[in-house]
Amino acid sequence: MQEIIITWATPVFFVLIALELLVAKLRGRAVYHSSDAINSLALGVISQIVAVFSKLLTLGIYAWCVQHFALFSLPTSSVWVWVSALLVYDFCYYWLHRCGHEVNVLWAAHVVHHQSEDYNLTTALRQTGSGVLLGWLFYLPMAILGYPLEVFVVVALIDLLYQFWVHTELVGRLGWFDRVFCSPSNHRAHHAVNDKYLDRNYGGILILWDRLFGTFIEEDDSDPPVFGTRSPLRSWNPLWANAEVYWATLKDAWHARRWRDKLLIWVKPPGWRPADVAARFPKPEFDIRRERFLPTLSRGLTAYSLVQFALLLAMGVHFLDLAKHLPALSLVGYAVFLVLSLTVLGALTEGRRSGFALELARLLVTAAIPLLSGGWFGVAHLDIVVIGLFLAIAVVSALVLGWLALSAHSEAGNGKAIPG
């Protein structure tokens, strides 16, 4: 059911993103950068791909706990069950979110959502692919209380969908609403790296939890939020976005001399490092005035990247639509194809020479699959017209890519550096 709702909600998300972009243009504000938006949306697609494989584990554990450990048998026909379930879910979410900022191994998953240095509706869709590893633990109290699986799934979606609209700079203060609910103003403060805003405002729907547990802070116009993380990602690679904190933590754990520190580094707050590791492998101090990561792309390459992402997004929606019916091998193959394709697009939007070669290889694979097999992942037979369309798109894309590569090479020859 979750895949169906997300699939149907996707057009609504993009209509609202287009509306936000239009309003920003009319107000003369630059709240979108194409490469950043593509990266955020790519991470959202990957998180949904991962969810297709992980839901069997997470929802299966929840259902098993309801069956074996529930203290009460709560009926799905009662309104109070649904209302209380949403409140309990939001309470559990508060603690998951808070621990995601206070425990390093949980931050390693949650960091993905904070990496963007923009704050717009695409940031809302920037989700982790590894949160499934431990996040389900925080919702087991709902299973023990006896909330049925179908109730849990629906309220989880409501809580998630609510949080989409609060990721915008274009909605100001909302008076009493800001005092009760998570709002754009409250959530802007949450995403900020300014000293005063760090580790505040964790509420999903209600901001009352933050007021109750002392983690609330009001947005201050004299100290505008600066977005991102204190260890900037500086990459459009979605795989690296998911892996960077895990890798940094593994390296520090390896270098730590004491076994106690090798374990503590996973449960200490983000940024904590054993003294001996920090001394031998120092990191630069955080500078809030740092230059943001935004490699310069030509208009042609920007347009090409947007078109290719739109095609991959359509494939992502197709993947979710087929997920329940595809054989396991086809499902895995389609998932790998999409994840690697989005990773290649990340290299291309970084303006790297290697990105052009990888993108050409991706286009060849995209054309070869239907041409050689006569089908597409899980679709046994494609109409000859559809196969021709695949081939035409790949050929036209390759020709445009070649022209863009020559233009980039020419610019490099004129003294404009192109990353390797």
C-alpha positions as CSV (number, residue, x, y, z in Angstrom):
1,M,0.0,0.0,0.0
2,Q,2.8,2.4,0.8
3,E,4.3,2.1,-2.7
4,I,0.8,2.8,-4.2
5,I,0.3,6.0,-2.1
6,I,3.8,7.2,-2.8
7,T,3.4,6.6,-6.5
8,W,0.1,8.5,-6.6
9,A,1.6,11.3,-4.4
10,T,4.6,11.8,-6.7
11,P,2.7,14.0,-9.2
12,V,1.4,16.1,-6.3
13,F,4.9,16.6,-4.9
14,F,6.2,17.8,-8.3
15,V,3.2,20.2,-8.8
16,L,4.1,21.7,-5.4
17,I,7.8,21.9,-6.2
18,A,6.9,23.7,-9.5
19,L,4.7,26.1,-7.5
20,E,7.5,26.8,-5.0
21,L,9.9,27.4,-7.8
22,L,7.5,29.8,-9.5
23,V,6.8,31.7,-6.3
24,A,10.6,31.9,-5.6
25,K,11.2,33.4,-9.1
26,L,8.4,35.9,-8.6
27,R,9.9,37.0,-5.3
28,G,13.4,37.1,-6.8
29,R,14.8,34.4,-4.5
30,A,17.2,31.6,-5.5
31,V,16.0,28.6,-3.4
32,Y,16.7,25.9,-6.0
33,H,19.9,24.8,-7.7
34,S,19.3,22.1,-10.3
35,S,22.2,19.7,-9.4
36,D,21.3,19.9,-5.7
37,A,17.6,19.2,-6.4
38,I,18.5,16.2,-8.7
39,N,20.7,14.8,-6.0
40,S,18.0,15.2,-3.3
41,L,15.4,13.6,-5.5
42,A,17.7,10.8,-6.5
43,L,18.3,9.9,-2.9
44,G,14.5,9.9,-2.4
45,V,14.1,7.4,-5.3
46,I,16.8,5.2,-3.8
47,S,15.2,5.3,-0.4
48,Q,11.9,4.0,-2.0
49,I,13.8,1.3,-3.8
50,V,15.4,0.1,-0.6
51,A,12.0,0.2,1.1
52,V,10.6,-2.3,-1.4
53,F,13.2,-4.8,-0.1
54,S,13.2,-3.8,3.6
55,K,9.5,-3.6,4.3
56,L,9.3,-7.4,4.6
57,L,11.7,-7.2,7.5
58,T,10.4,-4.2,9.3
59,L,6.7,-4.7,8.9
60,G,7.2,-8.4,9.4
61,I,8.9,-7.8,12.8
62,Y,6.2,-5.3,13.7
63,A,3.4,-7.8,12.8
64,W,5.1,-10.6,14.7
65,C,5.5,-8.4,17.8
66,V,1.8,-7.5,17.7
67,Q,0.8,-11.1,17.4
68,H,3.0,-12.3,20.3
69,F,3.6,-9.4,22.7
70,A,0.6,-7.0,22.4
71,L,-0.8,-6.0,25.8
72,F,-4.2,-5.0,24.2
73,S,-6.2,-5.9,21.2
74,L,-7.1,-2.6,19.7
75,P,-9.9,-2.5,17.1
76,T,-9.3,-0.8,13.7
77,S,-13.0,0.3,13.7
78,S,-12.5,2.8,16.6
79,V,-11.7,6.4,15.7
80,W,-9.8,6.9,19.0
81,V,-7.5,4.0,18.0
82,W,-6.5,5.9,14.9
83,V,-6.2,9.3,16.6
84,S,-4.1,7.9,19.5
85,A,-2.0,5.8,17.1
86,L,-1.0,9.0,15.2
87,L,-0.1,10.7,18.5
88,V,1.9,7.7,19.7
89,Y,3.6,7.4,16.4
90,D,4.6,11.1,16.4
91,F,5.9,10.6,19.9
92,C,8.0,7.7,18.9
93,Y,9.2,9.6,15.8
94,Y,10.4,12.4,18.1
95,W,12.7,10.1,19.9
96,L,13.9,8.4,16.8
97,H,14.6,11.8,15.3
98,R,16.3,13.1,18.5
99,C,18.5,10.0,18.8
100,G,19.3,10.4,15.1
101,H,21.1,13.6,16.1
102,E,22.6,12.3,19.4
103,V,23.8,8.8,18.5
104,N,26.5,8.5,15.8
105,V,25.3,5.3,14.3
106,L,21.8,6.7,13.9
107,W,23.2,10.0,12.6
108,A,25.0,8.0,9.9
109,A,21.6,7.1,8.5
110,H,19.8,10.4,9.2
111,V,22.6,12.7,7.9
112,V,21.4,12.1,4.3
113,H,18.3,14.3,5.0
114,H,20.5,17.2,6.2
115,Q,23.3,17.2,3.5
116,S,21.6,19.6,1.1
117,E,22.8,23.2,1.4
118,D,19.4,24.3,0.0
119,Y,16.1,24.2,1.9
120,N,13.2,23.5,-0.4
121,L,10.6,20.9,-1.1
122,T,13.1,18.6,-2.8
123,T,14.9,18.5,0.5
124,A,11.8,16.8,2.1
125,L,12.2,13.9,-0.4
126,R,15.9,13.5,0.4
127,Q,15.7,10.4,2.5
128,T,18.1,7.8,3.8
129,G,18.5,4.3,2.4
130,S,19.9,2.9,5.6
131,G,17.5,4.1,8.2
132,V,15.8,0.7,8.0
133,L,18.7,-0.9,9.9
134,L,17.7,0.5,13.3
135,G,14.8,2.8,12.9
136,W,12.2,0.2,13.3
137,L,13.2,-0.4,17.0
138,F,11.7,2.9,18.0
139,Y,8.2,1.9,16.9
140,L,8.0,-1.4,18.7
141,P,6.2,0.2,21.7
142,M,3.2,0.7,19.3
143,A,3.3,-3.1,18.6
144,I,3.4,-3.9,22.3
145,L,0.5,-1.6,22.9
146,G,-1.5,-3.5,20.3
147,Y,-1.9,-1.1,17.4
148,P,-2.7,-3.3,14.4
149,L,-0.2,-3.3,11.5
150,E,-2.6,-1.6,9.1
151,V,-3.1,1.3,11.6
152,F,0.7,1.6,12.0
153,V,1.3,1.7,8.2
154,V,-1.4,4.4,7.6
155,V,-0.4,6.7,10.5
156,A,3.3,6.4,9.5
157,L,2.4,7.6,6.0
158,I,0.3,10.5,7.4
159,D,3.3,11.6,9.6
160,L,5.7,11.3,6.7
161,L,3.5,13.1,4.2
162,Y,2.8,15.9,6.6
163,Q,6.4,16.7,6.9
164,F,6.8,17.4,3.1
165,W,5.3,21.0,3.2
166,V,7.5,22.2,6.1
167,H,10.6,22.1,4.0
168,T,10.4,25.6,2.4
169,E,11.9,29.0,2.9
170,L,8.9,30.7,1.4
171,V,6.4,30.3,4.2
172,G,7.0,32.7,7.1
173,R,5.8,32.6,10.7
174,L,2.3,31.2,11.4
175,G,1.5,32.5,14.8
176,W,-0.2,30.1,17.1
177,F,0.4,27.2,14.7
178,D,4.2,27.5,15.2
179,R,3.6,27.0,18.9
180,V,1.8,23.7,18.5
181,F,2.8,22.1,15.2
182,C,6.0,21.5,13.3
183,S,6.0,24.3,10.8
184,P,8.3,25.7,8.1
185,S,9.8,28.2,10.6
186,N,10.4,25.5,13.3
187,H,11.9,23.1,10.8
188,R,14.2,25.6,9.2
189,A,15.8,26.0,12.6
190,H,16.1,22.2,12.8
191,H,18.0,22.0,9.5
192,A,20.4,24.9,10.4
193,V,24.0,24.5,11.3
194,N,24.2,27.7,13.3
195,D,25.4,27.2,16.9
196,K,22.1,28.3,18.4
197,Y,20.0,25.9,16.3
198,L,22.0,22.7,16.6
199,D,20.0,19.7,17.7
200,R,16.6,21.3,18.2
201,N,13.0,21.0,17.0
202,Y,12.7,17.3,16.3
203,G,8.9,17.1,16.2
204,G,7.3,15.4,13.1
205,I,3.7,16.8,13.3
206,L,3.7,18.3,16.8
207,I,6.3,20.7,18.1
208,L,4.8,20.2,21.6
209,W,7.2,17.3,22.2
210,D,10.1,19.7,21.9
211,R,8.5,22.2,24.2
212,L,7.9,19.4,26.7
213,F,11.4,17.9,26.6
214,G,13.4,21.1,26.3
215,T,14.6,20.9,22.7
216,F,12.5,23.7,21.2
217,I,14.0,26.9,19.7
218,E,12.4,29.6,17.8
219,E,13.7,30.8,14.5
220,D,15.6,34.1,14.9
221,D,15.5,36.7,12.1
222,S,18.7,38.2,13.4
223,D,20.5,34.8,12.9
224,P,19.2,33.4,9.6
225,P,19.5,29.6,9.3
226,V,22.4,28.3,7.3
227,F,21.7,24.8,5.9
228,G,23.7,21.6,5.4
229,T,25.9,19.7,7.8
230,R,29.0,20.6,9.8
231,S,31.0,18.0,7.7
232,P,29.8,19.0,4.2
233,L,29.2,16.1,1.7
234,R,30.6,18.0,-1.3
235,S,29.5,15.4,-3.7
236,W,26.4,14.5,-5.8
237,N,27.1,10.8,-5.5
238,P,24.0,9.3,-3.8
239,L,25.8,6.1,-2.8
240,W,28.5,8.2,-1.1
241,A,25.8,10.3,0.5
242,N,24.5,7.2,2.3
243,A,27.9,5.8,3.2
244,E,30.1,8.9,4.2
245,V,29.4,8.9,7.9
246,Y,29.6,5.1,8.2
247,W,33.0,5.2,6.4
248,A,34.3,8.0,8.5
249,T,33.2,6.2,11.7
250,L,34.8,2.9,10.6
251,K,38.1,4.7,9.9
252,D,38.1,6.3,13.3
253,A,37.2,3.0,15.0
254,W,40.1,1.3,13.1
255,H,42.6,4.0,14.1
256,A,41.5,4.1,17.8
257,R,44.0,2.4,20.1
258,R,41.5,1.4,22.8
259,W,38.8,-1.2,22.2
260,R,36.5,0.9,24.4
261,D,36.8,3.8,22.0
262,K,36.3,1.6,19.0
263,L,32.9,0.8,20.4
264,L,32.0,4.2,22.0
265,I,32.5,6.0,18.7
266,W,29.3,4.4,17.4
267,V,27.1,5.5,20.3
268,K,28.6,8.8,21.2
269,P,27.2,12.0,19.7
270,P,28.1,12.9,16.1
271,G,31.5,14.6,15.9
272,W,32.9,12.8,18.9
273,R,36.3,11.3,18.3
274,P,38.8,9.4,20.5
275,A,41.5,11.8,21.7
276,D,44.3,9.8,20.1
277,V,42.5,9.7,16.8
278,A,41.7,13.4,16.8
279,A,45.4,14.2,17.5
280,R,46.8,11.9,14.8
281,F,44.1,12.7,12.2
282,P,42.9,16.2,12.8
283,K,39.9,17.6,10.9
284,P,39.5,21.3,9.9
285,E,37.3,23.4,12.1
286,F,33.8,24.1,10.8
287,D,33.4,27.4,9.0
288,I,29.8,28.5,8.7
289,R,30.9,31.0,5.9
290,R,32.4,28.1,3.9
291,E,31.9,28.2,0.1
292,R,29.0,25.9,-0.8
293,F,29.5,22.9,-3.1
294,L,28.1,23.8,-6.5
295,P,30.2,22.8,-9.5
296,T,29.5,25.0,-12.5
297,L,27.6,23.3,-15.3
298,S,26.8,24.7,-18.8
299,R,23.1,25.3,-19.6
300,G,23.2,22.4,-22.0
301,L,24.6,19.9,-19.4
302,T,22.0,21.2,-16.9
303,A,19.2,20.6,-19.3
304,Y,20.5,17.2,-20.3
305,S,20.8,16.2,-16.6
306,L,17.2,17.3,-15.9
307,V,15.8,15.4,-18.9
308,Q,17.8,12.2,-18.0
309,F,16.7,12.4,-14.4
310,A,13.0,12.8,-15.5
311,L,13.4,9.6,-17.5
312,L,15.0,7.8,-14.6
313,L,12.3,9.1,-12.3
314,A,9.6,7.6,-14.6
315,M,11.5,4.3,-14.4
316,G,11.5,4.6,-10.6
317,V,7.8,5.0,-10.6
318,H,7.5,2.0,-13.0
319,F,9.7,0.0,-10.6
320,L,7.4,0.8,-7.6
321,D,4.4,-0.1,-9.7
322,L,5.8,-3.5,-10.6
323,A,7.4,-4.3,-7.3
324,K,4.8,-6.7,-6.1
325,H,4.7,-8.7,-9.3
326,L,8.3,-8.9,-10.5
327,P,10.3,-12.1,-9.9
328,A,13.1,-11.6,-7.4
329,L,15.9,-11.6,-10.0
330,S,14.2,-9.0,-12.2
331,L,13.4,-6.9,-9.1
332,V,17.0,-6.9,-8.0
333,G,18.3,-6.2,-11.5
334,Y,16.0,-3.3,-12.0
335,A,16.9,-1.8,-8.6
336,V,20.7,-2.1,-9.3
337,F,20.2,-0.5,-12.8
338,L,18.3,2.4,-11.3
339,V,20.8,3.0,-8.4
340,L,23.8,2.8,-10.6
341,S,22.1,5.1,-13.2
342,L,21.4,7.7,-10.6
343,T,25.0,7.4,-9.3
344,V,26.3,8.0,-12.9
345,L,24.1,11.0,-13.2
346,G,25.6,12.3,-10.0
347,A,29.1,12.1,-11.5
348,L,27.9,13.9,-14.6
349,T,26.4,16.8,-12.6
350,E,29.7,17.2,-10.8
351,G,31.1,18.0,-14.3
352,R,33.7,15.3,-14.2
353,R,35.3,13.9,-17.4
354,S,34.7,10.4,-16.1
355,G,31.0,11.3,-15.8
356,F,30.7,11.6,-19.6
357,A,32.2,8.1,-20.2
358,L,30.0,6.5,-17.5
359,E,26.9,8.2,-18.9
360,L,27.7,6.9,-22.4
361,A,28.1,3.4,-21.0
362,R,24.7,3.8,-19.2
363,L,23.0,4.8,-22.4
364,L,24.4,1.8,-24.2
365,V,23.2,-0.5,-21.5
366,T,19.8,1.2,-21.5
367,A,19.5,0.6,-25.2
368,A,21.0,-2.9,-25.2
369,I,18.6,-4.4,-22.6
370,P,15.4,-4.1,-24.7
371,L,17.3,-4.6,-28.0
372,L,18.9,-7.9,-27.0
373,S,16.1,-9.3,-24.8
374,G,13.1,-7.9,-26.4
375,G,11.8,-6.8,-23.0
376,W,12.5,-4.8,-19.9
377,F,13.0,-5.8,-16.3
378,G,9.9,-8.0,-15.6
379,V,8.2,-7.1,-18.9
380,A,8.8,-10.1,-21.1
381,H,7.9,-8.7,-24.5
382,L,7.9,-5.0,-25.5
383,D,6.2,-3.8,-28.7
384,I,8.6,-3.1,-31.5
385,V,7.6,0.6,-31.3
386,V,8.6,0.8,-27.6
387,I,12.0,-0.9,-28.4
388,G,12.5,1.7,-31.1
389,L,11.7,4.5,-28.7
390,F,14.3,3.2,-26.2
391,L,16.8,3.0,-29.0
392,A,16.0,6.5,-30.3
393,I,16.2,8.1,-26.9
394,A,19.6,6.4,-26.3
395,V,21.0,7.5,-29.7
396,V,19.7,11.1,-29.4
397,S,21.0,11.3,-25.8
398,A,24.4,9.9,-26.9
399,L,24.7,12.5,-29.7
400,V,23.8,15.4,-27.3
401,L,26.2,14.0,-24.7
402,G,29.0,13.9,-27.3
403,W,28.3,17.5,-28.3
404,L,28.3,18.5,-24.6
405,A,31.6,16.6,-24.0
406,L,33.3,18.4,-27.0
407,S,32.0,21.7,-25.7
408,A,33.4,21.0,-22.2
409,H,36.7,19.9,-23.7
410,S,36.8,23.2,-25.7
411,E,36.2,25.2,-22.6
412,A,39.0,23.3,-20.8
413,G,41.3,24.2,-23.7
414,N,40.4,27.8,-23.3
415,G,41.6,27.7,-19.7
416,K,38.4,26.7,-17.9
417,A,39.2,23.8,-15.6
418,I,37.1,20.7,-15.8
419,P,37.3,18.3,-12.9
420,G,38.9,14.9,-13.5
